[in-house]
């Protein structure tokens, strides 16, 4: 029992990488069977496959491990809960052993019937007597943990000599130098190309050309055979989705045979609906790679009118901001409390792979979504996307209204109503007035009353309580929606749409292959074999960024945009500057946001001085609300403390410099800390002192009552009595985690908002009137005042490509705060300027017509937001 006590006391190791090997684990030695010493370690049982793949990818000796033996208790089998009881026993052995088919090799008696083949087809020289193996045990005491016993970790034969890999000299010139099987990446590539219709001969021709260009084979993947590809093609051709005539039985059989691709399954019951969650290993890797500290987007209700059950997709964004599906959920309903189960199962699966994975924001497109369940599971903010409603309105408006003037009037009216609602000022009466004014437009009004009027109240509530997603997010979701429609709903026999087993098989094979190839770098080599389903390219937002300003001509109430492919063609955009505009291109007629409308919106906001986007206004409003009542761990407090610490360092440097200069002068012995503080105040009041910058001087002198200097001397929250001492975060009573306001790498308004600035404020802001919080607030507001003019002078308003910079001599921690309080994209920065009453007097609306000021409750301070910079660079921000 002492052995098992020692084993169960070991820590469970879970490396944060997708795959890991024995080199990434700390091994322990315990007493084993027959007085042997076993080399053991504990890992999560769900990560055994990751360990096997990592151990197979050994650079010094590439190989593959197979299951040589397995024993598993049946779930219905009764057993005693013993400390050494085993639920599952798996023996993994190197595929080059344990038998030795070489000349003079030893073959086990149970394998004595092996007859060497005349041709070395299949796996030649595979069995070479390798003794490398390890044991995995799933214990009854800890079913979620796997015990790995790894005693034979060297790839040698019974004589102790290398038997395969680069170290085996006898393996030179044979396939035993490489791994016995192709890699998972090449297997997925071959299957994906076969699923999308590329022939076997084409795949092998492109593969052989690649091997010839690199000068011959250098790894196992280069030895891909025509026989293997042909066998995979035959398997795909003979497979069928209908495993049983009963649809539900067929789905259950598919789930049983594809356990690795299913993260949640629940059949129909009296209380719960049918729910199936599909996620392949590649999708899980993409979710961890692109979803960590980023956004997860929900595309619900796809195929509601055609499929038996709608498809709910979860998406992440790649570096090009194109949507990648990382999970598909098939269920009759999503916006209910039932979603909590599969969301928690998905989150636990990701956490098992990477315990450090964290979501920055979750975007939904249905007002009935269980927002509280999302926040409880993913611990992040929730945003709302309006793309589905705008898409449906625009598409039906183009179909049911033939007069262009009526289209313009209705779209302009709807756009104004949505803007007012998102600003928190609209009610249901706006839509009632809209329906009365256009009552004579029967076709569109009948559709609007039947389809949207019953649901418009929930949408109003969602738009007023949740932050709005950006237009770039909407463009990416529209592009994905069109991709999924073309790739999934392309069957000639529409009867299959009413079978769930067809839908499950189609998503897991063909549709998954298309999205995998979208991320494949070598897909251009097969461009000539693409079909209509292989829809790829840039989103409308990315295409809009490539349109030159010279290709846009604004004339009155419309704009003309030159087509980028056919320079002789011009597209006309009516109602410019609004997402409810109308364009005559094919993509816009389908109800989507086209690149022409997005480009005109950016030009209109930059040159016509239009109002910034709703997402930007909500972001500014959130910052203003935080300034009105900063919470206990707010970014304003952090900023004030960082500035105070920076000024304190400058004071220390000045005092030290003064002491060095006057070391020969007599110093009074009774000069205490009060005198030092007085000297510091004199130094701060002297603007001619070259060693202290004007900005730092303004930050200190901006405190009218000198409270900051008093706190510097008293050590209340900023420094101790000794003016040269630096205070740690614990002495300041600051939560270090609160300093990191937003995750790194967030560039869009969606991501900045989702980091907790908007929704968490409404839930977690602590309204306090204690006087001890007022100095922190006042310090945070007044310490920036003198840098206001300096920032405004550096804000370029001539061109959208000009780099706006804030040239202030502040420490890195303060610059991090400035970056977190602004919306950035590439090199463009949107400064948010905070000014007190005295500083705001120096800014005239004549010089800066778009400076908006808002009073703050403390000492008559005001906040000024540079809306001009927002207008000048709107097309470069991810928000629109």
C-alpha positions in Angstrom: 0.0 0.0 0.0 2.9 2.3 0.5 3.7 2.1 -3.2 0.2 3.3 -4.1 0.2 6.0 -1.5 3.4 7.3 -3.1 1.9 7.1 -6.6 -1.4 8.8 -5.7 0.5 11.6 -4.0 2.3 12.5 -7.2 1.1 15.7 -9.0 -1.0 15.4 -12.1 1.1 17.0 -14.9 -0.7 18.8 -17.7 1.7 20.6 -20.1 0.0 23.6 -21.9 1.1 22.4 -25.4 -1.2 20.6 -27.8 1.2 17.6 -27.8 3.8 16.6 -25.3 6.4 13.9 -24.9 8.3 12.2 -22.1 10.8 15.0 -22.2 8.1 17.5 -21.1 7.2 15.5 -18.0 9.0 15.1 -14.6 9.3 11.4 -13.9 9.3 9.8 -10.5 10.7 6.4 -9.5 8.7 4.2 -7.2 9.0 0.6 -6.2 7.4 -1.7 -8.7 6.7 -5.4 -9.3 9.4 -7.9 -8.3 11.4 -5.2 -6.5 11.9 -3.3 -9.8 11.9 0.4 -9.9 9.2 1.9 -12.1 9.5 5.2 -13.8 6.0 6.7 -13.4 4.0 9.9 -13.9 0.4 11.1 -13.7 -1.3 12.9 -16.5 -5.0 13.6 -17.3 -6.5 10.5 -18.9 -8.1 12.7 -21.6 -4.6 13.7 -22.7 -3.2 10.2 -23.3 -3.6 10.6 -27.0 -1.6 13.9 -26.9 1.2 12.1 -25.1 1.2 9.2 -27.6 1.4 11.7 -30.6 4.1 13.7 -28.9 6.2 10.7 -28.1 5.8 9.5 -31.7 7.2 12.8 -33.0 10.6 12.2 -31.6 13.1 14.0 -33.8 16.0 11.6 -32.9 13.9 8.5 -33.7 10.6 9.2 -35.4 8.1 6.3 -34.9 4.5 5.5 -34.2 3.0 3.7 -31.2 0.2 1.2 -31.5 -2.0 -0.5 -28.9 -0.4 -3.9 -28.4 -2.8 -4.9 -25.6 -5.9 -3.5 -23.9 -8.1 -4.6 -21.1 -11.2 -2.6 -20.1 -13.9 -3.2 -17.5 -17.4 -3.0 -18.9 -19.5 -0.2 -17.5 -22.1 -2.6 -16.1 -19.5 -4.8 -14.4 -19.6 -4.5 -10.6 -16.3 -3.9 -8.9 -14.9 -3.0 -5.5 -13.4 0.5 -5.2 -9.8 -0.7 -4.5 -6.9 1.7 -4.4 -4.9 -0.4 -6.9 -8.0 -1.3 -9.0 -7.7 -0.6 -12.7 -10.6 0.5 -15.0 -8.6 0.3 -18.1 -5.1 -1.1 -19.0 -3.4 -0.1 -22.3 0.0 -1.3 -23.5 1.5 1.0 -26.2 4.4 -0.4 -28.2 6.6 1.1 -30.8 5.4 0.0 -34.3 8.9 -1.4 -35.1 8.4 -4.1 -32.5 8.0 -6.2 -30.5 8.6 -8.9 -33.2 11.7 -8.9 -35.3 11.2 -9.9 -39.0 14.8 -9.3 -39.8 17.1 -12.2 -40.7 17.7 -14.1 -37.4 15.1 -12.1 -35.6 12.9 -13.4 -32.9 9.1 -13.7 -33.5 6.7 -14.5 -30.6 5.1 -17.9 -30.8 1.6 -16.4 -31.2 2.9 -14.7 -34.3 4.7 -17.7 -35.8 2.2 -18.0 -38.6 3.6 -14.9 -40.2 4.7 -15.6 -43.8 7.0 -13.0 -45.5 5.5 -11.5 -48.6 7.3 -11.6 -51.9 6.8 -7.9 -52.4 7.6 -5.2 -49.8 4.2 -3.6 -50.2 2.4 -2.0 -47.3 4.9 -1.7 -44.4 8.3 -3.1 -45.4 10.9 -3.5 -42.7 8.4 -2.5 -40.0 9.0 -5.1 -37.4 12.6 -4.8 -36.2 12.3 -6.0 -32.6 12.1 -2.6 -30.9 11.6 -2.9 -27.1 10.3 0.6 -26.5 6.9 0.6 -24.8 4.9 2.1 -22.0 1.8 1.2 -20.0 -1.2 3.4 -19.3 -3.5 2.6 -16.4 -6.8 4.2 -15.5 -7.3 3.7 -11.8 -10.5 3.2 -10.0 -9.4 5.6 -7.3 -8.8 8.4 -9.8 -10.8 7.7 -13.0 -9.8 11.1 -14.5 -6.1 10.4 -14.2 -3.8 8.2 -16.2 -0.8 6.4 -14.6 2.0 6.1 -17.1 4.7 3.5 -16.5 7.6 4.1 -18.9 10.5 1.8 -18.1 11.7 0.9 -21.7 12.1 4.3 -23.3 15.0 3.5 -25.7 14.4 2.5 -29.3 16.7 -0.5 -29.2 16.4 -4.2 -29.8 17.1 -7.0 -27.3 20.8 -6.6 -27.9 20.7 -3.0 -26.9 21.5 -1.7 -30.4 19.5 0.9 -32.3 17.0 -0.9 -34.6 15.5 1.9 -36.6 15.7 5.6 -37.2 18.8 7.7 -38.1 20.9 6.0 -35.5 20.5 2.6 -37.0 23.2 2.3 -39.7 21.6 -0.9 -41.1 18.4 1.0 -41.8 20.1 3.4 -44.2 18.4 3.4 -47.5 15.2 1.8 -46.2 12.0 3.2 -44.9 13.0 2.2 -41.4 14.9 5.5 -41.2 11.5 7.3 -41.1 8.3 6.8 -39.1 6.2 3.8 -40.2 3.1 5.9 -41.1 2.4 9.3 -42.7 1.7 12.2 -40.4 -1.7 13.3 -39.3 -1.4 16.5 -41.3 -0.7 14.7 -44.6 -3.5 12.2 -43.9 -6.0 15.1 -43.4 -4.7 16.8 -46.6 -5.2 13.7 -48.6 -8.7 13.1 -47.2 -9.7 16.7 -47.7 -8.6 16.8 -51.3 -10.5 13.5 -52.0 -13.7 14.8 -50.3 -13.7 18.0 -52.4 -13.3 16.0 -55.6 -9.6 16.1 -56.5 -8.6 12.9 -58.2 -6.0 10.4 -57.0 -3.7 11.0 -60.0 -3.7 14.8 -59.4 -2.8 14.4 -55.7 0.1 12.1 -56.4 1.3 14.3 -59.3 1.5 17.4 -57.1 3.1 15.4 -54.2 5.8 14.0 -56.5 6.6 17.4 -57.9 7.1 18.7 -54.4 9.4 15.9 -53.4 11.5 16.4 -56.6 11.8 20.1 -56.0 13.3 19.5 -52.5 15.8 17.0 -53.9 14.3 13.7 -52.7 12.6 12.3 -49.7 13.6 13.6 -46.3 10.8 12.3 -44.1 8.0 9.7 -44.0 5.5 12.0 -45.7 7.6 12.2 -48.8 7.1 8.4 -49.2 3.4 8.7 -49.8 2.3 5.9 -52.2 -0.3 5.8 -54.9 -1.7 2.6 -53.3 -2.5 4.4 -50.0 -4.3 7.3 -51.7 -6.2 4.9 -53.9 -7.3 2.9 -50.8 -8.5 6.1 -49.1 -10.5 7.1 -52.2 -12.1 3.7 -52.3 -13.1 3.9 -48.7 -14.7 7.3 -49.2 -16.6 6.1 -52.3 -18.0 3.0 -50.6 -19.0 4.8 -47.3 -22.6 5.8 -46.7 -24.3 8.1 -44.2 -27.4 5.9 -43.7 -26.2 3.4 -41.1 -29.8 2.4 -40.3 -33.2 3.2 -41.8 -34.2 4.8 -38.5 -32.6 8.3 -38.4 -32.1 8.4 -34.6 -30.5 4.9 -34.5 -28.2 5.9 -37.4 -27.0 8.9 -35.5 -26.4 6.9 -32.4 -24.3 4.4 -34.4 -22.3 7.3 -35.9 -21.6 8.7 -32.5 -20.4 5.4 -31.2 -17.9 5.0 -34.0 -16.7 8.7 -33.9 -16.1 9.3 -30.2 -13.1 11.4 -30.8 -15.1 13.9 -32.9 -18.1 14.2 -30.4 -17.8 16.4 -27.3 -21.5 16.2 -26.3 -24.4 13.9 -27.2 -27.8 13.7 -25.6 -30.7 11.9 -27.2 -34.3 12.8 -27.0 -35.9 12.4 -23.6 -39.0 13.6 -21.7 -37.2 16.7 -20.4 -34.3 17.3 -22.8 -34.1 17.7 -26.5 -31.7 16.0 -29.0 -28.3 17.7 -28.9 -25.1 16.7 -30.7 -21.9 18.6 -30.5 -19.2 17.9 -33.2 -15.6 19.0 -32.9 -12.7 17.3 -34.7 -9.2 17.4 -33.4 -8.2 20.1 -35.9 -11.1 22.3 -34.9 -10.1 21.9 -31.2 -6.6 23.0 -32.1 -7.9 26.1 -34.0 -10.1 27.0 -31.1 -7.1 26.9 -28.7 -4.9 28.7 -31.2 -7.2 31.6 -32.3 -9.7 31.7 -29.5 -7.4 32.2 -26.6 -7.6 35.8 -25.3 -9.9 36.5 -28.3 -13.5 36.2 -29.5 -15.8 33.3 -30.0 -18.8 34.0 -32.3 -22.1 32.2 -32.4 -23.9 31.7 -35.8 -27.1 30.1 -34.8 -30.2 28.8 -36.7 -28.5 28.0 -40.0 -30.8 26.0 -42.2 -33.9 26.5 -40.1 -36.2 26.4 -43.2 -34.5 23.5 -45.0 -32.9 21.2 -42.5 -34.6 18.9 -40.0 -32.6 20.5 -37.2 -30.7 23.8 -37.5 -27.0 24.0 -37.3 -25.4 26.2 -34.7 -21.8 27.1 -35.4 -19.1 28.5 -33.1 -16.5 30.5 -34.9 -13.0 32.0 -34.3 -11.1 34.5 -36.4 -7.8 33.8 -38.1 -5.2 36.5 -38.7 -7.1 37.6 -41.8 -10.2 37.9 -39.7 -12.0 35.2 -41.6 -14.3 32.9 -39.6 -13.2 29.3 -38.9 -15.8 26.9 -37.5 -14.5 25.3 -34.4 -17.6 23.4 -33.3 -21.0 22.5 -34.7 -24.0 21.9 -32.5 -27.2 20.2 -33.9 -30.3 20.7 -31.8 -33.9 21.8 -32.3 -33.3 24.8 -30.1 -30.3 26.7 -28.8 -31.5 29.8 -27.0 -32.6 28.0 -23.9 -31.2 26.7 -20.6 -30.2 23.4 -22.4 -27.2 25.2 -23.9 -25.5 25.3 -20.5 -24.7 21.5 -20.7 -22.9 21.4 -24.1 -21.2 24.8 -23.5 -19.7 23.4 -20.2 -18.7 20.2 -22.0 -16.9 22.2 -24.7 -15.2 24.5 -22.2 -14.0 21.5 -20.1 -12.6 19.8 -23.3 -10.6 22.9 -24.2 -9.4 23.3 -20.6 -8.2 19.8 -20.6 -5.9 20.5 -23.5 -4.8 24.0 -22.3 -5.5 25.0 -18.7 -4.4 28.6 -19.5 -7.0 29.0 -22.3 -9.3 32.0 -21.6 -12.0 33.7 -23.7 -12.1 37.5 -24.1 -15.6 37.8 -25.4 -18.6 35.9 -26.8 -20.7 37.3 -29.6 -24.3 36.1 -30.1 -26.8 36.8 -32.8 -30.0 35.8 -31.1 -31.6 37.9 -28.3 -33.0 34.8 -26.7 -29.6 33.4 -26.0 -28.9 32.5 -22.4 -26.4 35.2 -21.7 -26.0 34.3 -18.0 -25.1 30.7 -18.9 -22.4 32.0 -21.3 -20.9 34.3 -18.6 -21.0 31.6 -16.1 -19.2 29.0 -18.3 -16.7 31.1 -20.2 -16.3 33.9 -17.7 -16.3 36.6 -20.3 -18.4 39.5 -21.6 -21.2 39.0 -24.2 -21.8 41.1 -27.2 -24.7 41.1 -29.7 -24.5 41.1 -33.5 -27.2 42.6 -35.6 -26.0 41.2 -38.9 -28.8 38.5 -39.2 -31.6 41.1 -38.8 -30.0 43.6 -41.2 -29.4 40.9 -43.7 -33.0 39.7 -43.7 -34.4 43.2 -43.9 -32.2 44.2 -46.7 -32.7 41.0 -48.7 -36.5 41.2 -48.5 -36.6 44.9 -49.2 -34.7 44.3 -52.4 -37.1 41.5 -53.4 -40.5 43.1 -52.3 -39.9 46.7 -53.2 -39.1 47.4 -56.9 -39.0 51.2 -56.7 -35.5 52.5 -55.7 -36.8 55.6 -54.0 -39.0 53.6 -51.7 -36.1 51.3 -50.9 -33.9 54.2 -50.0 -36.6 55.8 -47.7 -37.4 52.5 -45.9 -33.7 51.6 -45.4 -32.8 55.1 -44.2 -35.7 55.0 -41.7 -34.8 51.6 -40.4 -31.1 52.6 -40.0 -32.1 55.7 -38.0 -34.3 53.7 -35.7 -31.6 51.1 -35.0 -29.1 53.8 -34.2 -31.4 55.5 -31.8 -32.2 52.2 -30.1 -28.6 51.2 -29.7 -27.9 54.6 -28.0 -30.6 53.6 -25.4 -33.2 56.2 -26.4 -35.6 54.3 -28.7 -38.8 52.4 -27.8 -41.3 50.2 -29.6 -43.1 53.3 -30.7 -40.5 54.0 -33.4 -41.4 50.8 -35.2 -45.1 51.4 -34.8 -44.7 54.9 -36.4 -42.6 53.3 -39.1 -45.3 50.8 -40.0 -47.9 53.5 -40.1 -45.9 55.7 -42.4 -45.3 52.9 -44.9 -48.6 51.1 -44.6 -49.2 51.5 -48.3 -46.1 49.3 -49.0 -48.1 46.1 -48.4 -45.5 43.5 -49.6 -42.7 44.5 -47.3 -44.9 45.6 -44.4 -46.8 42.3 -44.4 -43.4 40.5 -44.2 -42.2 42.9 -41.5 -45.3 42.5 -39.3 -45.4 38.7 -39.6 -41.7 37.9 -39.2 -40.2 40.7 -37.0 -42.8 42.7 -35.2 -43.5 39.9 -32.6 -39.8 39.6 -31.9 -38.8 43.3 -32.1 -39.3 43.9 -28.4 -36.6 41.3 -27.4 -34.2 42.8 -30.0 -34.7 46.3 -28.5 -33.9 44.9 -25.1 -30.8 43.1 -26.3 -29.5 46.1 -28.3 -29.9 48.4 -25.3 -28.3 46.0 -22.7 -25.5 44.3 -24.7 -22.6 46.0 -26.6 -23.0 45.9 -30.3 -20.5 44.0 -32.5 -18.5 45.8 -35.1 -19.2 45.8 -38.9 -16.1 43.8 -39.6 -17.5 41.0 -37.4 -20.7 41.2 -39.3 -18.9 41.0 -42.7 -17.0 37.9 -41.5 -20.1 36.2 -40.3 -21.9 37.0 -43.6 -19.0 35.5 -45.5 -19.0 32.3 -43.4 -22.8 32.0 -43.7 -22.5 32.1 -47.5 -19.7 29.6 -47.4 -21.7 27.2 -45.3 -24.8 27.6 -47.5 -22.9 26.8 -50.7 -21.0 23.9 -49.2 -23.7 22.2 -47.2 -27.0 22.9 -49.1 -25.8 21.9 -52.5 -27.6 18.5 -52.9 -29.8 17.8 -55.9 -31.9 15.4 -53.9 -33.4 17.7 -51.2 -35.0 14.8 -49.4 -31.7 14.1 -47.5 -32.1 17.5 -45.8 -34.7 15.8 -43.5 -32.2 13.2 -42.2 -29.9 14.1 -39.3 -27.4 11.4 -40.1 -26.8 13.0 -43.5 -26.2 16.3 -41.9 -23.8 14.9 -39.4 -21.8 13.0 -42.0 -21.8 16.0 -44.4 -20.4 18.3 -41.7 -17.8 15.9 -40.6 -16.5 15.1 -44.1 -17.1 17.5 -47.0 -17.7 20.7 -45.1 -14.9 20.1 -42.7 -12.6 19.4 -45.6 -13.4 22.7 -47.3 -12.6 24.7 -44.2 -9.4 22.7 -43.6 -8.2 23.5 -47.1 -9.0 27.2 -46.6 -6.2 27.2 -44.0 -3.9 25.0 -46.1 -1.0 27.0 -47.4 -0.6 24.9 -50.5 -4.2 25.1 -51.7 -3.2 27.3 -54.7 -1.6 24.2 -56.4 -5.1 22.8 -56.8 -6.8 26.0 -57.9 -7.7 24.7 -61.4 -9.7 21.8 -59.8 -11.8 24.0 -57.6 -15.6 23.8 -57.7 -18.2 26.3 -56.8 -18.2 25.0 -53.2 -14.6 26.0 -52.8 -15.6 29.6 -52.0 -12.7 31.4 -50.6 -11.1 34.9 -50.6 -11.3 38.0 -48.5 -14.3 39.3 -46.6 -16.0 42.5 -47.7 -14.2 44.5 -45.0 -10.8 43.4 -46.2 -11.8 44.1 -49.8 -12.9 47.6 -48.8 -9.4 48.3 -47.3 -7.9 47.6 -50.7 -10.1 50.2 -52.5 -8.3 53.4 -53.1 -9.9 56.7 -52.1 -9.5 57.9 -55.7 -11.9 55.2 -56.8 -14.7 56.7 -54.7 -16.7 59.8 -55.9 -19.4 61.2 -53.6 -22.1 63.2 -55.3 -24.9 64.5 -53.3 -26.9 61.6 -51.8 -25.0 58.8 -53.5 -21.5 57.6 -54.2 -19.9 55.9 -57.1 -17.2 53.2 -56.6 -15.0 51.9 -59.4 -15.0 48.1 -59.6 -11.5 46.7 -58.7 -11.7 43.9 -61.3 -13.4 45.6 -64.2 -12.2 49.2 -64.2 -14.9 50.2 -66.7 -17.7 49.3 -64.3 -19.0 51.6 -61.6 -21.2 50.7 -58.6 -23.6 53.2 -57.2 -24.2 53.3 -53.4 -27.2 55.2 -52.2 -27.8 56.3 -48.6 -24.0 56.6 -48.1 -22.5 56.5 -44.6 -25.0 54.0 -43.2 -24.9 50.2 -42.9 -28.4 50.3 -44.3 -27.2 51.7 -47.6 -28.1 50.2 -51.0 -25.6 49.1 -53.6 -26.3 47.7 -57.1 -23.7 44.9 -56.9 -24.6 41.3 -56.7 -23.3 40.7 -53.2 -25.4 43.6 -51.8 -28.5 42.5 -53.6 -28.2 39.2 -51.7 -28.6 41.2 -48.4 -24.9 41.4 -47.5 -22.6 44.3 -46.6 -20.5 44.7 -49.7 -17.1 46.3 -49.9 -18.5 49.3 -51.8 -20.8 50.2 -48.9 -18.1 49.7 -46.3 -15.6 51.9 -48.2 -18.2 54.7 -48.7 -19.0 54.5 -45.0 -15.3 55.1 -44.1 -15.0 58.0 -46.7 -18.2 59.6 -45.5 -17.2 59.5 -41.8 -13.8 60.9 -42.6 -14.8 63.7 -45.0 -18.3 64.5 -44.1 -17.9 64.6 -40.3 -20.6 62.0 -39.7 -21.2 60.4 -36.3 -18.9 57.6 -35.4 -20.2 54.0 -35.4 -22.5 52.7 -32.6 -19.7 50.4 -31.3 -17.4 53.4 -30.9 -20.0 55.5 -29.2 -20.7 52.7 -26.8 -17.0 52.3 -26.1 -16.7 56.0 -25.3 -19.8 56.0 -23.2 -18.4 53.1 -21.1 -15.2 55.0 -20.4 -17.1 58.1 -19.4 -19.3 56.0 -17.0 -16.1 54.6 -15.4 -14.8 58.1 -15.0 -18.0 59.1 -13.3 -17.7 56.4 -10.7 -14.5 54.5 -10.9 -14.6 51.1 -9.2 -12.1 50.1 -6.5 -9.8 48.4 -9.0 -10.4 50.6 -12.0 -8.0 51.5 -14.7 -8.2 55.2 -13.6 -6.7 54.3 -10.2 -4.0 52.2 -11.8 -3.2 55.0 -14.2 -3.0 57.6 -11.4 -0.7 55.3 -9.3 1.6 54.7 -12.3 1.9 58.4 -13.0 2.5 59.1 -9.3 5.2 56.4 -9.1 6.8 57.9 -12.3 6.8 61.4 -10.9 8.2 60.1 -7.6 11.1 58.6 -9.4 11.8 61.9 -11.1 11.7 63.7 -7.8 14.1 61.2 -6.3 16.5 61.7 -9.3 16.3 65.5 -8.9 16.9 65.3 -5.1 19.8 63.0 -5.7 21.2 65.3 -8.4 20.8 68.4 -6.1 22.5 66.5 -3.3 25.5 65.7 -5.5 25.8 69.3 -6.8 25.6 70.8 -3.3 27.7 68.2 -1.5 30.3 70.8 -0.6 27.6 73.2 0.9 26.7 73.0 4.6 23.5 71.1 5.3 21.5 71.7 8.4 21.3 68.7 10.6 17.7 69.2 11.6 16.4 69.2 8.0 13.8 66.4 8.0 11.4 64.8 5.5 9.2 68.0 5.6 12.1 70.0 4.2 12.7 67.5 1.5 9.1 67.6 0.5 9.2 71.4 0.4 12.2 71.2 -1.8 10.4 68.8 -4.1 7.5 71.2 -4.3 9.9 74.0 -5.2 11.4 71.9 -7.9 8.0 71.0 -9.3 6.9 74.6 -9.3 9.9 75.6 -11.4 9.0 75.1 -15.1 12.4 76.2 -16.2 14.1 73.3 -14.7 15.4 71.3 -17.7 15.6 68.0 -15.9 11.9 67.9 -15.2 9.6 67.8 -18.3 6.8 70.2 -18.7 4.2 67.3 -18.8 5.3 66.0 -15.4 5.2 69.4 -14.0 1.7 70.0 -15.2 0.6 66.7 -13.8 1.6 67.7 -10.3 0.7 71.3 -10.3 -2.7 70.4 -11.7 -3.7 69.3 -8.2 -5.1 72.6 -6.9 -5.0 71.8 -3.2 -1.8 69.9 -3.3 -3.4 66.7 -2.1 -1.1 64.6 -4.3 2.0 66.1 -2.6 0.5 65.5 0.8 -0.2 61.9 -0.1 3.3 61.6 -1.5 4.7 62.7 1.9 2.3 60.7 4.0 2.7 57.5 2.1 -1.1 56.9 1.8 -1.4 54.6 -1.2 1.6 55.9 -3.1 4.8 56.1 -1.2 6.2 55.7 2.3 7.7 58.4 4.5 11.1 57.9 3.0 10.9 59.8 -0.3 13.4 57.5 -1.9 11.6 54.3 -1.1 9.5 52.4 -3.7 6.3 50.7 -2.7 5.2 47.3 -3.9 1.7 46.5 -5.0 0.9 44.8 -1.7 1.7 48.0 0.2 -0.5 50.0 -2.2 -3.4 47.5 -1.7 -3.7 47.0 -5.4 -4.8 43.8 -7.1 -2.0 43.1 -9.6 -4.4 41.3 -11.9 -6.5 44.5 -12.2 -3.6 46.2 -14.0 -4.0 44.0 -17.0 -7.3 45.5 -18.2 -7.5 43.8 -21.6 -5.8 40.7 -23.0 -2.9 41.3 -25.4 -3.4 41.4 -29.1 -6.9 42.8 -29.1 -7.3 45.4 -31.8 -11.0 45.7 -32.6 -13.7 47.4 -30.6 -15.4 44.0 -30.1 -12.3 42.7 -28.3 -11.7 45.8 -26.3 -15.3 45.9 -25.2 -15.4 42.2 -24.6 -12.4 42.4 -22.2 -14.8 43.7 -19.6 -15.0 47.4 -20.1 -18.7 47.5 -21.0 -20.7 44.7 -19.4 -18.6 44.1 -16.4 -19.0 47.8 -15.5 -22.7 47.5 -15.4 -22.4 44.5 -13.1 -19.3 45.1 -10.9 -19.0 48.9 -10.5 -19.1 49.8 -6.8 -20.7 53.2 -6.2 -18.8 54.6 -3.2 -18.7 58.1 -1.8 -15.8 57.5 0.6 -13.4 60.3 0.6 -10.4 58.1 0.4 -11.4 57.2 -3.2 -11.7 60.8 -4.3 -8.0 61.6 -4.4 -7.3 58.6 -6.6 -10.0 59.7 -9.0 -8.8 63.3 -8.9 -5.2 62.2 -9.4 -6.2 60.1 -12.4 -8.1 63.0 -14.0 -5.7 65.8 -13.3 -2.4 64.1 -13.9 -3.0 64.0 -17.7 -4.1 67.6 -18.1 -0.8 69.1 -19.2 -0.3 66.5 -21.9 -3.6 67.4 -23.6 -2.2 70.0 -26.0 0.8 67.9 -26.7 -1.4 65.0 -27.7 -3.6 67.2 -29.9 -0.6 68.6 -31.7 0.6 65.1 -32.6 -2.8 63.9 -33.9 -2.7 63.9 -37.6 -5.9 64.8 -39.4 -4.7 65.0 -43.0 -4.7 61.3 -44.0 -6.0 58.0 -42.7 -2.6 56.5 -43.1 -0.9 59.0 -40.9 0.4 57.6 -37.6 -1.1 59.2 -34.6 1.3 59.1 -31.7 1.2 60.3 -28.1 4.6 61.7 -27.4 4.6 61.8 -23.6 7.5 60.9 -21.4 5.7 58.3 -19.3 6.8 54.9 -18.1 5.8 51.7 -20.0 3.1 50.8 -17.5 1.4 54.1 -18.2 1.8 53.6 -22.0 0.1 50.2 -21.6 -2.8 52.1 -19.9 -3.0 54.5 -22.8 -3.0 51.6 -25.3 -5.8 49.8 -23.4 -7.9 53.0 -23.3 -7.7 53.4 -27.0 -8.8 51.5 -30.0 -5.8 50.6 -32.2 -5.3 49.0 -35.6 -1.9 48.6 -37.1 -0.2 52.0 -36.3 -3.3 54.1 -35.8 -4.1 55.2 -32.3 -7.3 56.9 -31.1 -6.3 59.1 -28.1 -8.8 59.7 -25.4 -8.0 63.0 -23.8 -8.9 63.8 -20.2 -8.9 67.4 -19.2 -9.8 69.4 -16.2 -11.7 72.6 -16.2 -8.7 74.7 -16.6 -7.2 72.6 -19.4 -10.4 72.5 -21.3 -10.6 76.2 -21.5 -7.6 76.2 -23.7 -9.4 74.1 -26.3 -11.8 76.0 -28.6 -14.4 74.3 -30.7 -13.2 76.4 -33.6 -9.8 74.8 -33.5 -11.1 71.3 -32.7 -14.7 71.1 -33.8 -15.1 67.4 -32.8 -13.9 67.6 -29.3 -16.7 66.4 -27.0 -16.6 67.3 -23.4 -18.6 65.9 -20.6 -18.8 67.0 -17.0 -17.5 64.8 -14.2 -18.8 64.8 -10.7 -15.5 65.7 -9.0 -14.2 69.3 -8.9 -15.9 70.3 -12.1 -13.6 68.2 -14.2 -14.4 67.4 -17.8 -13.6 64.7 -20.2 -12.7 65.5 -23.8 -12.7 62.7 -26.4 -11.0 63.3 -29.6 -13.7 62.3 -32.1 -11.8 63.8 -35.0 -9.1 61.1 -34.8 -11.9 58.6 -34.7 -13.4 60.0 -37.9 -10.1 60.2 -39.7 -9.2 56.6 -39.1 -12.6 54.9 -38.9 -11.9 52.7 -42.0 -8.7 51.4 -40.4 -10.3 50.3 -37.1 -11.8 46.9 -36.9 -15.0 48.6 -35.7 -17.2 50.4 -38.3 
